[in-house]
Amino acid sequence: MDIDDIVREILDIIRNKKLSKEDLAKELSQYHESDIAQAIPLLTEDEQKHLFSELSIDDLAELFTYLENPEEYLEEMTVEEVADIVEAMDADDAVDVLEDMEPDVLEDILEEMEDESVKDIELIKQYDEGEIGSKITTNFIVVPKNASIKLAMHILIAEAPENDNISNIFVVDEENKYFGTIELKDLIIARANSELIDITKTSYPTLHDKDRVEDVITELKDIDLEIIPVLNEKDEIIGVITSSDIIETVDEELGEDYAKFAGLTEEEEVDESFLHSVRKRIPWLAMLLGLDIVTSTVLTNFEFVIASLPSLVLFQSLVLDTSGNAGTQALAVTIRSLTNNEINKKNFWKNILKEFLTGLFNGIFAGLVSFTIIFLFLVITKNMVTETGTILTQLKASLTVSIALFTAIPMSTLAGLLFPIILKKIGVDPAVASGPLITTLSDVCGVSIYYGISILMFSLMVG
């Protein structure tokens, strides 16, 4: 069924005034909360208020998790109502909803919430956004190592209504340290006289709260699990990463890498103010401006070449842009390979050779094509006709561009490979080796190569 049809059905249900509170909840329960969330902005303010008043706190908590800007709707509610809704959310979702609240309003909401819920929220907020601890939820079930199968099942049944992440149950020892994991199916089929340790997997994958997201992103993508326990420095379970958290985390990391690759300090949102956009773009633009000034400074050293043969400037952008694009291509492939841990000591030199040969072949191809096209262009337009020669001048100009491309493209390609690897070695996020930065550095090298070859070519002619 088309998503628009689903939204229309939901709107019809909400607007049906003949439905009782129970019938409305029953009808909407047939749809996923993400679909209902898409219908909310299409309702009038009165219709929104009516819907929110008819749904239970648990239903609202689930619904507000999927709303684009939940704070806009929460502002219309009382502090007590907001506190009840946030309290019913998973801690990680509650943090996301509360982060855009005004400080004084946030303080009032937290005062109305139970201490345990506030503690969970503060636990997550203490971590940096780049740490795994900031992505956890405290919705999980723990059983003691010395429990019987019957007791473990009793704990599961008692806590399942509040903690719905039950596909895996985690086992802790006498010191409350993580011991292992039990899969739900194994607990269900276990005999009553079996030992809990017999169905406990002690080598189950875990993460640590201080792990950097970018360091474990490949591991997260490769682990096909519903929930993964997250431990603190004492090996105590402080939370879990769910499959939905993993998808969201991978998506956020890719978005951040794309932003850095584009030369932004952080990812931009479509609906943010222009001042926020300016703040994110200015730092990199300022740095790139400085590098462009370096390029211009280098260019001034070749003024006499430009003055003698001004037509050479026509092909400057061709050399710089083509070599810059080659570097950006290599950079994109390298960052992806680093993210997936595909480059290591064993295949490092193999990658160097591959990129060099790729750049070399591309340089030969671009050089040959450019030589033919530029020579024909110069002959047809009778450009570069000087007292010192005609066809010879045009040949040398074409050859200058061709050799410059042949030289600059392999260099830029190798730079696109080596630069992010070097950054990672010194502990800097390789994604900051952005396309604009590589392109600008390629420009500096390209200008030097192009006009250096020009001097060589035309000094030979003059001599």
N, C-alpha and C positions, 0 to 999 in steps of 0.2 A: 504493500500500500504506500502511495506517495506521502511524503512527510507533510505536505500542505493539507492533504485530505485528513490526516490524523489530527493536525492542529485545528482544522475546522470542526471536526467531530468533538474535540475537547471543548472548544468555544461554545458549541451548541449545548453541550451537557451543563457547562457552568451557567449559561444564560437561561436554562430551563427552570423557571421559578416554581414549577409544580413539584420538583424533586425535593424530598425531605433531606435533612442533614445526613441521615444514614444512607439514603439512596444516592445522594451526590457522592459521598465518600466511596460507596460500593462501585458506582459507575467509573469514577476516576481511577480506582485501584486496578482497572484493566489496562491502564496505560503506564508507560514508564515516566518517572518524574522528569526526565530530560525533555520529553515531549510536552508535558504539562508546563514546564518552565518556558518553553517557546511561545506558549499561548498567553502567558501572563502579561507581557508588554502590549498585547493587542486588546486587552480589557480596559474598560474605563476605570477611573479611580474608585467609583462606587462598587463596580463589579469585583475589583481586586479586594476591597475591604470585605465584601460579602463572602467571597471565597475563603479568605484567610480566617474569617470568624467561624466558618463552617467546618474547617479541617481540624483534626487533632494536632496536638503539639508534635507528636512523632512524625505525622505526615508533613507538617510545615518544615520541620527540621530537615527531612529528606529533600523536600522541594527546594528549599533555600540553598541547598548545596549546589544546585544546578543553575540557579539564577545568575545572569550576567553581572548585574550590579545589585546584590542583595541589600546593601546598606540603604539604597534609595527607598526600599519598601519597609525596612526595619525602622527607619526614621519616623514613619507614620504610626508606629505602635508605642505602647507604653514600655518603660524600662523593664517592668516585671514580665511582660509578654516576650520581649526580646531575650531576657535572661533565660526564660523557660525553653525557648526555641534553641538558643545556642547551647544550652546545657544538654539537650537531647542529641546534639550533633556529635560525630566523631571529633576528637580533639584537633586533628589536623584541619578538618573542614571549619571548625570553630575559629581557629587562628586565621584562616583565610578570610572569613566573614568579618572578623573584628578588626583586622589590620587597617581598614579604611575609615574606622570610626573616629570621631573627634575625641581627644584625650579625656575631657571631662565626662562625656557620655559613656566612653569605655569604662571609666572608673566606676560610674554608677551601675553599669551592667554587671561588672565583676563582683560588686558588693552584694548583688541580689542572687548570685550563683552559689551553689554549694562549694565548699572548700575543695573537695576532691576534683571537681571539674576545673576549677581555677588552677589547681596544682598541675593538672595535665596540660593545660594551655601554657602555663609559665614554663613547664619542662620543654616544650617544643620551641617556644620563643627564645630560649637561652642559646639556641644554636644559630650559627651563621647560615645564611641561605644556601651556601655551597656545601654544607655538611649534611650527611645522611640523617642526622638527628632532627633536622628541620622538616623532614619528609614523613616522619613516622605517625602512626596512630596508636593510641593506647587501648584499642579495642582488640583484646586477645584473652585467651584462657590459659591459666597455668595450673599444673597439678604437682604435688610433691613426689619426689622420687620413690619414697617408701610407701606410697598409696597402693591400695589394691585396685584391681580392675573395676570392682564394684564401686569403690569410692571415687575413682576417676570418672566413671560414667555419671555418678551422682553430681559431681562438681560441674561436669559438662551440661547436664540437663538444667541445673540450677542457674548457671550463668549465661546460657545461650540466649535468653530473651534480651539481655543487656549487651552481651558481646557476641555479635553475629559472625565474626570471623572464626568459624569452627572447623574449617577443613583440616587444620592442624592444631594440635594441643601441645603446649610446651611443658617440659619437665624440668624442675629445679631441684638442686640437692639441699642438704641441711643448712648450708650457708647462703641459700637463695641464689646460687650461681646456676647459670644455664647448664643443663646436663644433656638434653636431647629433645627430640621431637617425635610425637606420635601422630600418625595419619588417622583421620576420623574413621575410615573404613576398617583399619586394623583394630581400633578400639571396639568398634561395633561387633566384629566377628570373633573377638578374643573370648576364650573360655573364662569363666569366673575364677577358676583355680590357677590361671596363668599368672606369671609374674609380669609386672608392668615393664620391667627392664627388658623383657623378651621382645616387646613390640616397640621399644624406643630406639629411634635412629640417632646414634650419638655423633655421627659424622654429617649431620644435616647442615646445609649451607647457612652461614650467618654473616651479618654485617656489623660494623662497629659505628657508634654514634658520631665519632670524629672523622670517619672516612669521608674523603672529598668525593662529591658526586661524579666529577669528571674522571676520577681514578677508577671508579667501579661501574661506570656506565655500561661497559661491554659485558661485565659479569651480570648486571641486572637484565640486560637484553637476552642473554643466553640461558638464564635460569627460568625454567618453565614451572613456576610454583605459584600457588595462590597467595601465600604469605611467607615472608622471610623474617626471622627474629633479628632485632637490633640490640646489641649489647653495649654496656658502658665499660669503662676501664677495669671494673671489678668483675666483669663477665656476668653481670646481672641483666636480665631482660628489661629494657625500659620501654619497648614498643615494638611494632612490626611494620614492615613495608608490605602493602598489599599489591596485587596485580594491577589494580587501577592506579595506585600510587606510582608503580614502576612505569606504566605508560605515560602518565603525566610528567614524571621526572625526566624520562628520555625525551619527551616532546619539548620540555622547558630547556633542557641542555642543548638540544639541536637548535632551538630558537635563539639561545644565547650565543652559540657558535656562529650562527648566521649573522647575528647582529655585529659581533666582533669582526667577522669576515668582511662585513660591509663598512667597517670603520666606525662603529658606534660603541660607546662605553657600555651600553646595556640595551636590551631589546625594547623597541618602541611599541606602544599600544596605539591603536587607531583613534581611540577617543580621548587621548591625553591632550593637554593644552600645548600650544606652540612653544611656550616658555620651557616646558619639560623637554620637548623635542630639541630645542636649541641647546639646552644644557647637556644633553646626551651627545650631540653632534660636534659641538665646538671643540672639545679637547683634541680629538683626532684630526679635525680640520686644521687646527692651529699647528699641530705637528707636521701634517702633510704640507701645509703652506711653507713651513720652514724648509722642508726637503725640496719643495719646488723652487724656492729661492736659491738653494744650492745648485739645482739644475740650471737655473738662469745664470748663476755666477759662472758655472763651468762653460756655459754657452758664450759668455762674453769673451772668453779666451780664444774663440774662433771667429771673431768679428771680421778679421782680414779675409778669411775664407769666404764668408757670406758676402762681403763687399766685392770680392773678385768674381764670385759665381753665385749671384743671388738666387738663381733657379734651384740650387741645391736645397733651399728651405722648403720647396714644394714637397719634397719626399722625406723630410725630417719626421713628420707625424707618422708616416707609413712605417718607418723603422722602429720608432718608439712604441707605437700602439701594438704592432705585431709581436715584438719581443715581450712587451708587458702582458699581453694576452697569453702568450706561451707560459710565462712565469705563473700567472694566475691559475691556469689549468693544472700545472704541476702542484701548486699549493693546495688546490681543492682536493686532489687525489691524495696528497700526503697527509692532510689534516684528517681526512676520513680514515686513512690507514692507521694513523696514530690513535685515533679514537677507538678503533677496533683492535688495537694491539697487533696489527699485522706487520709492523716493522720492528725487527729485533736485531741483535748482534749477528745472528746467523745469515740473515738475508740483507743486511745493510749494504754491502758492496754490490750485491746483485741488483738492488734498487738503484744505486748510484749509476751502475753500468746501463741499466734499462733506461733511466731518465736521460743519460747523456746520449745514448743512441737515438732515443726518441727525438730529443732536441736537435741532434745532428741531422737526422733525416728530414725533420720539419724545416730546419735551416736551409738545407740543400734545395728542398722543394720550393720554399718561399723565395730563395735566391734566384733560382732558374726562372720561375714564373715572373718575378718582378723585373729581372733583367730584360726579358723579352718584351713585356708590356711597356716598360719605361722607355726602352730604346725606340720602339715604334712610335710612342707618344712624342718623344723629342724630335724624331725625324719628321713626323707628319706636321707638327706644330712649328717646326724650324726653331725650336727653343735652343738656347745655349750656343747660338752662332756667334762666335767671337773672332777677333783677328788672329788668334792663335790656332784656330782650327774649327772644323764643323763636325764631320762624322766622328773624328777622333775624340773630340770633346764629349759628344753625345754617348759614345761607347764607354768612355771613362766614367761619365756620370752614372750611367746604367750599372756599370760594374761596381762602382762605389756603393750604391744601394744594395746590390746583390751580395757583396762581401760583408757589408755591415749586418745584413739579416742573417747570413750564414754564421757569423760570429756571435751576434747578440742573442739569437734565439736559444742556442745550447746553454749559454751562460745564464739566461733568465730561467730556463727550465731547471738547471741545477740549483739555482738560488731558491726556486719554489720548493724544491725537495729539502735542501739543507737548512734553510732558515728556520722553519718550524721545528725541525729535529733539534737544532742547537738551542732554541728557546725552551723546549721541553727538558733538555739536559740540565739547564740552569734553573729549572723550577718555574718557568713562566708559561702560562697557558698558550699553547701553540696557535690557538684560534686568533690571537691578537696579531699574528703575522697575516694581516688582512690583505685582501686584494689591492686596495688603494696603496698600501705601504709597499708591497712588492712591485706594483706598477711604477711607483715613484722612484724606487731604487733602480728599477730597470731603466727608467728615463735617464738617470745620472750616468749609468754605464753606457746606454745607447747613444747619448749625445757625444760622449768621449770617443766611442768606437767610430761612429759615423763621420764625425769631422776629422778625426785622426786619420782615417783611411782617405778622406778627401784630400788632406794635405799631402799624403804620400802619393796619391794618384796624380794630382795636378802639379805637384812640384817636379815629378818626373817628366811631365809634359813640358813644363817651362824650361827645365834644365836641358 
